[in-house]
Amino acid sequence: MAILSIIDQEAFDALPETIAPKEQYKKRDDGKYVLDVTSVDGLELAEVSKLQSALSKERENSRKAAEQLKVFEDLDPAKARDAMKKVEEMANWTPEQKVKEQIEAVKASIIEAHGKEKAGLEERLVKLTKSLEEAMIVSVSSQELAEQKSSVRLLMPHVKQQTRLREADGKFVVEVLGPDGNPRLIGSDGHPMSIGELIGEMKTQNDFASAFEGTGSTGSGANQSTNTNKVNSGSYEELAKLPPAERLKKAREMGIQK
Protein backbone atom coordinates (compact mmCIF):
# COMPACT_ATOMS: atom_id res chain seq x y z
CA MET A 1 0.00 0.00 0.00
CA ALA A 2 1.41 3.36 -1.01
CA ILE A 3 1.90 6.10 1.54
CA LEU A 4 -0.25 9.15 0.82
CA SER A 5 1.52 12.50 0.74
CA ILE A 6 -1.49 14.43 2.07
CA ILE A 7 -4.54 13.22 4.00
CA ASP A 8 -7.51 14.72 5.84
CA GLN A 9 -8.37 14.39 9.52
CA GLU A 10 -10.52 11.30 9.06
CA ALA A 11 -7.81 9.47 7.12
CA PHE A 12 -5.22 10.56 9.70
CA ASP A 13 -7.26 9.15 12.56
CA ALA A 14 -7.70 5.85 10.71
CA LEU A 15 -4.04 5.59 9.76
CA PRO A 16 -2.53 2.27 11.03
CA GLU A 17 0.69 2.64 12.95
CA THR A 18 2.17 -0.26 10.98
CA ILE A 19 2.20 1.72 7.72
CA ALA A 20 3.59 5.05 8.87
CA PRO A 21 3.76 6.59 12.34
CA LYS A 22 1.48 9.52 12.72
CA GLU A 23 4.47 11.56 13.87
CA GLN A 24 5.69 11.60 10.27
CA TYR A 25 2.73 13.77 9.28
CA LYS A 26 2.49 17.50 9.95
CA LYS A 27 -0.81 19.30 10.24
CA ARG A 28 -1.37 22.32 8.02
CA ASP A 29 -3.47 25.41 8.71
CA ASP A 30 -6.26 24.03 6.51
CA GLY A 31 -6.60 20.98 8.80
CA LYS A 32 -4.97 18.48 6.44
CA TYR A 33 -1.88 16.42 7.20
CA VAL A 34 1.19 16.42 4.93
CA LEU A 35 3.86 13.73 4.99
CA ASP A 36 7.07 15.22 6.37
CA VAL A 37 9.83 14.24 3.92
CA THR A 38 13.48 15.26 4.25
CA SER A 39 15.13 16.54 1.05
CA VAL A 40 17.97 14.35 -0.26
CA ASP A 41 20.05 15.29 -3.31
CA GLY A 42 17.47 17.86 -4.37
CA LEU A 43 14.56 15.40 -4.16
CA GLU A 44 11.80 16.68 -1.93
CA LEU A 45 8.05 16.70 -1.46
CA ALA A 46 6.53 19.83 -2.96
CA GLU A 47 3.13 21.05 -4.09
CA VAL A 48 3.60 20.85 -7.82
CA SER A 49 0.33 22.56 -8.62
CA LYS A 50 1.46 25.76 -6.90
CA LEU A 51 4.85 25.64 -8.61
CA GLN A 52 3.20 25.09 -11.99
CA SER A 53 0.82 27.96 -11.36
CA ALA A 54 3.68 30.27 -10.43
CA LEU A 55 5.66 29.19 -13.50
CA SER A 56 2.66 29.77 -15.75
CA LYS A 57 2.18 33.28 -14.35
CA GLU A 58 5.86 34.14 -14.85
CA ARG A 59 5.76 32.87 -18.42
CA GLU A 60 2.68 34.96 -19.15
CA ASN A 61 4.30 38.04 -17.61
CA SER A 62 7.42 37.40 -19.71
CA ARG A 63 5.32 37.08 -22.88
CA LYS A 64 3.48 40.34 -22.20
CA ALA A 65 6.74 42.14 -21.44
CA ALA A 66 8.28 40.87 -24.69
CA GLU A 67 5.27 42.13 -26.67
CA GLN A 68 5.51 45.55 -25.04
CA LEU A 69 9.23 45.80 -25.75
CA LYS A 70 8.86 44.67 -29.37
CA VAL A 71 7.97 48.19 -30.51
CA PHE A 72 11.35 49.36 -29.19
CA GLU A 73 13.46 46.52 -30.65
CA ASP A 74 15.08 48.80 -33.28
CA LEU A 75 15.64 51.62 -30.83
CA ASP A 76 19.16 52.32 -29.58
CA PRO A 77 18.89 52.92 -25.79
CA ALA A 78 21.85 55.33 -25.77
CA LYS A 79 20.41 57.38 -28.65
CA ALA A 80 16.98 57.38 -27.00
CA ARG A 81 18.42 58.77 -23.77
CA ASP A 82 20.32 61.45 -25.68
CA ALA A 83 17.16 62.38 -27.59
CA MET A 84 15.10 62.72 -24.39
CA LYS A 85 17.82 64.85 -22.85
CA LYS A 86 17.89 67.01 -25.97
CA VAL A 87 14.11 67.50 -25.85
CA GLU A 88 14.37 68.72 -22.27
CA GLU A 89 17.09 71.17 -23.27
CA MET A 90 15.10 72.44 -26.26
CA ALA A 91 12.27 73.57 -23.99
CA ASN A 92 14.28 76.67 -23.13
CA TRP A 93 15.79 77.28 -26.59
CA THR A 94 15.16 80.30 -28.75
CA PRO A 95 13.54 79.82 -32.20
CA GLU A 96 16.95 80.36 -33.82
CA GLN A 97 18.50 77.60 -31.71
CA LYS A 98 15.69 75.22 -32.61
CA VAL A 99 16.12 75.88 -36.34
CA LYS A 100 19.86 75.34 -36.03
CA GLU A 101 19.27 72.05 -34.21
CA GLN A 102 16.88 70.90 -36.94
CA ILE A 103 19.49 71.67 -39.58
CA GLU A 104 22.11 69.70 -37.66
CA ALA A 105 19.70 66.78 -37.27
CA VAL A 106 19.06 66.73 -41.03
CA LYS A 107 22.80 66.83 -41.73
CA ALA A 108 23.42 63.95 -39.30
CA SER A 109 20.63 61.94 -40.91
CA ILE A 110 22.11 62.52 -44.39
CA ILE A 111 25.60 61.51 -43.20
CA GLU A 112 24.25 58.34 -41.59
CA ALA A 113 22.29 57.40 -44.71
CA HIS A 114 25.35 58.11 -46.88
CA GLY A 115 27.47 55.87 -44.64
CA LYS A 116 25.05 52.98 -45.01
CA GLU A 117 24.83 53.47 -48.77
CA LYS A 118 28.63 53.62 -49.02
CA ALA A 119 29.01 50.41 -47.03
CA GLY A 120 26.50 48.69 -49.33
CA LEU A 121 28.33 49.90 -52.44
CA GLU A 122 31.68 48.75 -51.07
CA GLU A 123 30.26 45.31 -50.34
CA ARG A 124 28.83 45.12 -53.85
CA LEU A 125 32.16 46.24 -55.32
CA VAL A 126 33.95 43.43 -53.50
CA LYS A 127 31.51 40.87 -54.89
CA LEU A 128 31.75 42.25 -58.43
CA THR A 129 35.55 42.30 -58.27
CA LYS A 130 35.54 38.69 -57.13
CA SER A 131 33.26 37.74 -60.04
CA LEU A 132 35.49 39.63 -62.48
CA GLU A 133 38.56 37.90 -61.07
CA GLU A 134 36.96 34.50 -61.59
CA ALA A 135 35.87 35.33 -65.13
CA MET A 136 39.20 36.80 -66.25
CA ILE A 137 41.38 34.09 -64.75
CA VAL A 138 39.19 31.31 -66.15
CA SER A 139 39.05 32.96 -69.57
CA VAL A 140 42.80 33.53 -69.90
CA SER A 141 43.69 30.18 -68.36
CA SER A 142 41.25 28.27 -70.59
CA GLN A 143 42.76 29.81 -73.71
CA GLU A 144 46.34 29.07 -72.65
CA LEU A 145 45.51 25.52 -71.56
CA ALA A 146 43.78 24.85 -74.86
CA GLU A 147 46.67 26.27 -76.88
CA GLN A 148 49.14 24.08 -75.04
CA LYS A 149 46.82 21.07 -75.52
CA SER A 150 46.37 20.33 -71.86
CA SER A 151 43.41 19.22 -69.76
CA VAL A 152 41.39 22.27 -68.76
CA ARG A 153 39.41 20.33 -66.21
CA LEU A 154 42.46 18.86 -64.49
CA LEU A 155 44.74 21.89 -64.51
CA MET A 156 42.32 24.79 -64.05
CA PRO A 157 42.12 24.41 -60.22
CA HIS A 158 45.92 24.40 -59.97
CA VAL A 159 46.25 27.46 -62.20
CA LYS A 160 43.58 29.39 -60.27
CA GLN A 161 45.32 28.56 -57.01
CA GLN A 162 48.47 30.33 -58.23
CA THR A 163 46.87 33.43 -59.76
CA ARG A 164 44.99 36.54 -58.74
CA LEU A 165 43.47 39.67 -60.23
CA ARG A 166 45.11 43.04 -59.49
CA GLU A 167 44.28 46.59 -60.53
CA ALA A 168 47.18 48.49 -62.04
CA ASP A 169 46.96 51.93 -63.64
CA GLY A 170 43.18 51.68 -63.90
CA LYS A 171 43.28 48.25 -65.53
CA PHE A 172 42.85 44.75 -64.20
CA VAL A 173 45.69 42.32 -64.81
CA VAL A 174 46.12 38.68 -63.90
CA GLU A 175 49.20 37.89 -61.84
CA VAL A 176 50.95 34.59 -61.20
CA LEU A 177 51.90 34.19 -57.55
CA GLY A 178 54.72 32.32 -55.88
CA PRO A 179 54.49 30.24 -52.67
CA ASP A 180 55.09 33.41 -50.64
CA GLY A 181 52.04 35.10 -52.16
CA ASN A 182 54.08 37.63 -54.13
CA PRO A 183 54.09 37.98 -57.94
CA ARG A 184 56.55 35.63 -59.65
CA LEU A 185 59.32 37.23 -61.73
CA ILE A 186 61.26 35.24 -64.32
CA GLY A 187 63.82 35.71 -67.07
CA SER A 188 66.95 37.79 -67.15
CA ASP A 189 64.81 40.93 -67.28
CA GLY A 190 62.75 39.88 -64.27
CA HIS A 191 59.40 40.26 -65.99
CA PRO A 192 56.18 39.03 -64.34
CA MET A 193 55.36 35.43 -65.19
CA SER A 194 52.34 35.03 -67.46
CA ILE A 195 49.73 32.29 -67.20
CA GLY A 196 51.08 30.82 -70.42
CA GLU A 197 54.57 30.58 -68.89
CA LEU A 198 53.10 29.06 -65.75
CA ILE A 199 51.35 26.38 -67.78
CA GLY A 200 54.52 25.76 -69.76
CA GLU A 201 56.38 25.23 -66.50
CA MET A 202 53.70 22.83 -65.26
CA LYS A 203 54.15 20.83 -68.46
CA THR A 204 57.71 20.00 -67.42
CA GLN A 205 56.70 18.85 -63.93
CA ASN A 206 55.98 15.18 -63.29
CA ASP A 207 52.88 15.98 -61.25
CA PHE A 208 51.17 17.62 -64.24
CA ALA A 209 52.85 16.08 -67.32
CA SER A 210 50.12 13.49 -67.77
CA ALA A 211 47.54 16.28 -68.27
CA PHE A 212 49.25 17.39 -71.50
CA GLU A 213 48.82 15.80 -74.93
CA GLY A 214 51.83 13.96 -76.34
CA THR A 215 53.44 13.08 -73.01
CA GLY A 216 52.53 9.42 -73.46
CA SER A 217 51.11 9.18 -69.94
CA THR A 218 47.53 10.40 -70.30
CA GLY A 219 46.19 6.94 -69.58
CA SER A 220 43.71 7.07 -72.48
CA GLY A 221 45.68 5.15 -75.15
CA ALA A 222 45.01 5.37 -78.88
CA ASN A 223 41.50 6.74 -78.43
CA GLN A 224 42.87 9.85 -76.78
CA SER A 225 45.17 10.52 -79.73
CA THR A 226 42.34 9.95 -82.20
CA ASN A 227 40.06 12.38 -80.37
CA THR A 228 42.60 15.17 -80.07
CA ASN A 229 43.60 14.86 -83.73
CA LYS A 230 40.11 16.02 -84.62
CA VAL A 231 40.93 19.46 -83.25
CA ASN A 232 43.42 21.83 -84.81
CA SER A 233 44.98 24.84 -83.11
CA GLY A 234 42.39 27.20 -84.57
CA SER A 235 39.57 25.16 -83.07
CA TYR A 236 41.21 25.29 -79.66
CA GLU A 237 41.32 29.06 -79.85
CA GLU A 238 37.64 29.27 -80.77
CA LEU A 239 36.81 26.81 -78.00
CA ALA A 240 38.62 28.88 -75.38
CA LYS A 241 36.50 31.95 -76.24
CA LEU A 242 33.25 30.22 -75.32
CA PRO A 243 31.61 30.49 -71.87
CA PRO A 244 32.47 27.54 -69.55
CA ALA A 245 29.18 25.65 -70.04
CA GLU A 246 29.20 26.04 -73.82
CA ARG A 247 32.92 25.23 -73.93
CA LEU A 248 32.37 21.91 -72.16
CA LYS A 249 29.45 20.99 -74.43
CA LYS A 250 31.39 21.91 -77.57
CA ALA A 251 34.46 20.00 -76.38
CA ARG A 252 32.38 16.85 -75.98
CA GLU A 253 30.93 17.29 -79.45
CA MET A 254 34.46 17.61 -80.81
CA GLY A 255 35.49 14.40 -79.07
CA ILE A 256 37.70 15.99 -76.42
CA GLN A 257 37.45 13.94 -73.27
CA LYS A 258 39.87 15.91 -71.09
C-alpha positions as CSV (number, residue, x, y, z in Angstrom):
1,M,0.0,0.0,0.0
2,A,1.4,3.4,-1.0
3,I,1.9,6.1,1.5
4,L,-0.2,9.2,0.8
5,S,1.5,12.5,0.7
6,I,-1.5,14.4,2.1
7,I,-4.5,13.2,4.0
8,D,-7.5,14.7,5.8
9,Q,-8.4,14.4,9.5
10,E,-10.5,11.3,9.1
11,A,-7.8,9.5,7.1
12,F,-5.2,10.6,9.7
13,D,-7.3,9.2,12.6
14,A,-7.7,5.8,10.7
15,L,-4.0,5.6,9.8
16,P,-2.5,2.3,11.0
17,E,0.7,2.6,13.0
18,T,2.2,-0.3,11.0
19,I,2.2,1.7,7.7
20,A,3.6,5.1,8.9
21,P,3.8,6.6,12.3
22,K,1.5,9.5,12.7
23,E,4.5,11.6,13.9
24,Q,5.7,11.6,10.3
25,Y,2.7,13.8,9.3
26,K,2.5,17.5,10.0
27,K,-0.8,19.3,10.2
28,R,-1.4,22.3,8.0
29,D,-3.5,25.4,8.7
30,D,-6.3,24.0,6.5
31,G,-6.6,21.0,8.8
32,K,-5.0,18.5,6.4
33,Y,-1.9,16.4,7.2
34,V,1.2,16.4,4.9
35,L,3.9,13.7,5.0
36,D,7.1,15.2,6.4
37,V,9.8,14.2,3.9
38,T,13.5,15.3,4.3
39,S,15.1,16.5,1.1
40,V,18.0,14.3,-0.3
41,D,20.1,15.3,-3.3
42,G,17.5,17.9,-4.4
43,L,14.6,15.4,-4.2
44,E,11.8,16.7,-1.9
45,L,8.1,16.7,-1.5
46,A,6.5,19.8,-3.0
47,E,3.1,21.1,-4.1
48,V,3.6,20.9,-7.8
49,S,0.3,22.6,-8.6
50,K,1.5,25.8,-6.9
51,L,4.8,25.6,-8.6
52,Q,3.2,25.1,-12.0
53,S,0.8,28.0,-11.4
54,A,3.7,30.3,-10.4
55,L,5.7,29.2,-13.5
56,S,2.7,29.8,-15.7
57,K,2.2,33.3,-14.3
58,E,5.9,34.1,-14.8
59,R,5.8,32.9,-18.4
60,E,2.7,35.0,-19.2
61,N,4.3,38.0,-17.6
62,S,7.4,37.4,-19.7
63,R,5.3,37.1,-22.9
64,K,3.5,40.3,-22.2
65,A,6.7,42.1,-21.4
66,A,8.3,40.9,-24.7
67,E,5.3,42.1,-26.7
68,Q,5.5,45.5,-25.0
69,L,9.2,45.8,-25.8
70,K,8.9,44.7,-29.4
71,V,8.0,48.2,-30.5
72,F,11.4,49.4,-29.2
73,E,13.5,46.5,-30.6
74,D,15.1,48.8,-33.3
75,L,15.6,51.6,-30.8
76,D,19.2,52.3,-29.6
77,P,18.9,52.9,-25.8
78,A,21.8,55.3,-25.8
79,K,20.4,57.4,-28.6
80,A,17.0,57.4,-27.0
81,R,18.4,58.8,-23.8
82,D,20.3,61.4,-25.7
83,A,17.2,62.4,-27.6
84,M,15.1,62.7,-24.4
85,K,17.8,64.9,-22.9
86,K,17.9,67.0,-26.0
87,V,14.1,67.5,-25.9
88,E,14.4,68.7,-22.3
89,E,17.1,71.2,-23.3
90,M,15.1,72.4,-26.3
91,A,12.3,73.6,-24.0
92,N,14.3,76.7,-23.1
93,W,15.8,77.3,-26.6
94,T,15.2,80.3,-28.8
95,P,13.5,79.8,-32.2
96,E,16.9,80.4,-33.8
97,Q,18.5,77.6,-31.7
98,K,15.7,75.2,-32.6
99,V,16.1,75.9,-36.3
100,K,19.9,75.3,-36.0
101,E,19.3,72.1,-34.2
102,Q,16.9,70.9,-36.9
103,I,19.5,71.7,-39.6
104,E,22.1,69.7,-37.7
105,A,19.7,66.8,-37.3
106,V,19.1,66.7,-41.0
107,K,22.8,66.8,-41.7
108,A,23.4,64.0,-39.3
109,S,20.6,61.9,-40.9
110,I,22.1,62.5,-44.4
111,I,25.6,61.5,-43.2
112,E,24.2,58.3,-41.6
113,A,22.3,57.4,-44.7
114,H,25.3,58.1,-46.9
115,G,27.5,55.9,-44.6
116,K,25.1,53.0,-45.0
117,E,24.8,53.5,-48.8
118,K,28.6,53.6,-49.0
119,A,29.0,50.4,-47.0
120,G,26.5,48.7,-49.3
121,L,28.3,49.9,-52.4
122,E,31.7,48.7,-51.1
123,E,30.3,45.3,-50.3
124,R,28.8,45.1,-53.9
125,L,32.2,46.2,-55.3
126,V,34.0,43.4,-53.5
127,K,31.5,40.9,-54.9
128,L,31.8,42.3,-58.4
129,T,35.5,42.3,-58.3
130,K,35.5,38.7,-57.1
131,S,33.3,37.7,-60.0
132,L,35.5,39.6,-62.5
133,E,38.6,37.9,-61.1
134,E,37.0,34.5,-61.6
135,A,35.9,35.3,-65.1
136,M,39.2,36.8,-66.3
137,I,41.4,34.1,-64.7
138,V,39.2,31.3,-66.2
139,S,39.1,33.0,-69.6
140,V,42.8,33.5,-69.9
141,S,43.7,30.2,-68.4
142,S,41.3,28.3,-70.6
143,Q,42.8,29.8,-73.7
144,E,46.3,29.1,-72.7
145,L,45.5,25.5,-71.6
146,A,43.8,24.9,-74.9
147,E,46.7,26.3,-76.9
148,Q,49.1,24.1,-75.0
149,K,46.8,21.1,-75.5
150,S,46.4,20.3,-71.9
151,S,43.4,19.2,-69.8
152,V,41.4,22.3,-68.8
153,R,39.4,20.3,-66.2
154,L,42.5,18.9,-64.5
155,L,44.7,21.9,-64.5
156,M,42.3,24.8,-64.0
157,P,42.1,24.4,-60.2
158,H,45.9,24.4,-60.0
159,V,46.2,27.5,-62.2
160,K,43.6,29.4,-60.3
161,Q,45.3,28.6,-57.0
162,Q,48.5,30.3,-58.2
163,T,46.9,33.4,-59.8
164,R,45.0,36.5,-58.7
165,L,43.5,39.7,-60.2
166,R,45.1,43.0,-59.5
167,E,44.3,46.6,-60.5
168,A,47.2,48.5,-62.0
169,D,47.0,51.9,-63.6
170,G,43.2,51.7,-63.9
171,K,43.3,48.3,-65.5
172,F,42.9,44.8,-64.2
173,V,45.7,42.3,-64.8
174,V,46.1,38.7,-63.9
175,E,49.2,37.9,-61.8
176,V,51.0,34.6,-61.2
177,L,51.9,34.2,-57.6
178,G,54.7,32.3,-55.9
179,P,54.5,30.2,-52.7
180,D,55.1,33.4,-50.6
181,G,52.0,35.1,-52.2
182,N,54.1,37.6,-54.1
183,P,54.1,38.0,-57.9
184,R,56.6,35.6,-59.7
185,L,59.3,37.2,-61.7
186,I,61.3,35.2,-64.3
187,G,63.8,35.7,-67.1
188,S,67.0,37.8,-67.1
189,D,64.8,40.9,-67.3
190,G,62.8,39.9,-64.3
191,H,59.4,40.3,-66.0
192,P,56.2,39.0,-64.3
193,M,55.4,35.4,-65.2
194,S,52.3,35.0,-67.5
195,I,49.7,32.3,-67.2
196,G,51.1,30.8,-70.4
197,E,54.6,30.6,-68.9
198,L,53.1,29.1,-65.7
199,I,51.3,26.4,-67.8
200,G,54.5,25.8,-69.8
201,E,56.4,25.2,-66.5
202,M,53.7,22.8,-65.3
203,K,54.1,20.8,-68.5
204,T,57.7,20.0,-67.4
205,Q,56.7,18.8,-63.9
206,N,56.0,15.2,-63.3
207,D,52.9,16.0,-61.2
208,F,51.2,17.6,-64.2
209,A,52.9,16.1,-67.3
210,S,50.1,13.5,-67.8
211,A,47.5,16.3,-68.3
212,F,49.2,17.4,-71.5
213,E,48.8,15.8,-74.9
214,G,51.8,14.0,-76.3
215,T,53.4,13.1,-73.0
216,G,52.5,9.4,-73.5
217,S,51.1,9.2,-69.9
218,T,47.5,10.4,-70.3
219,G,46.2,6.9,-69.6
220,S,43.7,7.1,-72.5
221,G,45.7,5.1,-75.2
222,A,45.0,5.4,-78.9
223,N,41.5,6.7,-78.4
224,Q,42.9,9.9,-76.8
225,S,45.2,10.5,-79.7
226,T,42.3,10.0,-82.2
227,N,40.1,12.4,-80.4
228,T,42.6,15.2,-80.1
229,N,43.6,14.9,-83.7
230,K,40.1,16.0,-84.6
231,V,40.9,19.5,-83.2
232,N,43.4,21.8,-84.8
233,S,45.0,24.8,-83.1
234,G,42.4,27.2,-84.6
235,S,39.6,25.2,-83.1
236,Y,41.2,25.3,-79.7
237,E,41.3,29.1,-79.9
238,E,37.6,29.3,-80.8
239,L,36.8,26.8,-78.0
240,A,38.6,28.9,-75.4
241,K,36.5,32.0,-76.2
242,L,33.2,30.2,-75.3
243,P,31.6,30.5,-71.9
244,P,32.5,27.5,-69.5
245,A,29.2,25.7,-70.0
246,E,29.2,26.0,-73.8
247,R,32.9,25.2,-73.9
248,L,32.4,21.9,-72.2
249,K,29.5,21.0,-74.4
250,K,31.4,21.9,-77.6
251,A,34.5,20.0,-76.4
252,R,32.4,16.9,-76.0
253,E,30.9,17.3,-79.4
254,M,34.5,17.6,-80.8
255,G,35.5,14.4,-79.1
256,I,37.7,16.0,-76.4
257,Q,37.4,13.9,-73.3
258,K,39.9,15.9,-71.1
